[in-house]
Amino acid sequence: MGLFGRRQSLLSLVLPHAEVANNEVVVLVHGFSTPHFVWDGMKGFLLDAGYSILVFDHFGRGFSERPNIKYTKDVFVQSLKGLLDSQEILKPVHLVGYSMGGPIVGHFTNEFPMQLIACL
């Protein structure tokens, strides 16, 4: 069962690291009105630096489902946690957020501090 009483899906893209890996994952959390591809300009830089990247669309944005719910901080934090769990990312990650993604990263940090290397 998903967060909303039935399974909902987020669009997510996991990009493997470049040939020289540092074994760290960067999760890119977009803002309120933009989908995941807003990060396209940064992906090459991060991949070349050896990071694996996880980008996704929040519920109600981009290509993710749009459940008829109230979008609260708990929805965004728990969906991010569920996404990491579904991708079997068990080690700490770097979280990068802008606009609305910044507060989501901050709230996630408060609830799951052991899952982070850094947040920006």
ABEGO torsion letter per residue (X at the ends): XBAAGBBBBBBBBBBBBBABBAGBBBBBBBBAABBAAAAAAAAAAAAAAGBBBBBBBBBGBEABBBBBBBBBAAAAAAAAAAAAAAAGBABBBBBBBBEAAAAAAAAAAAABAAABABBX
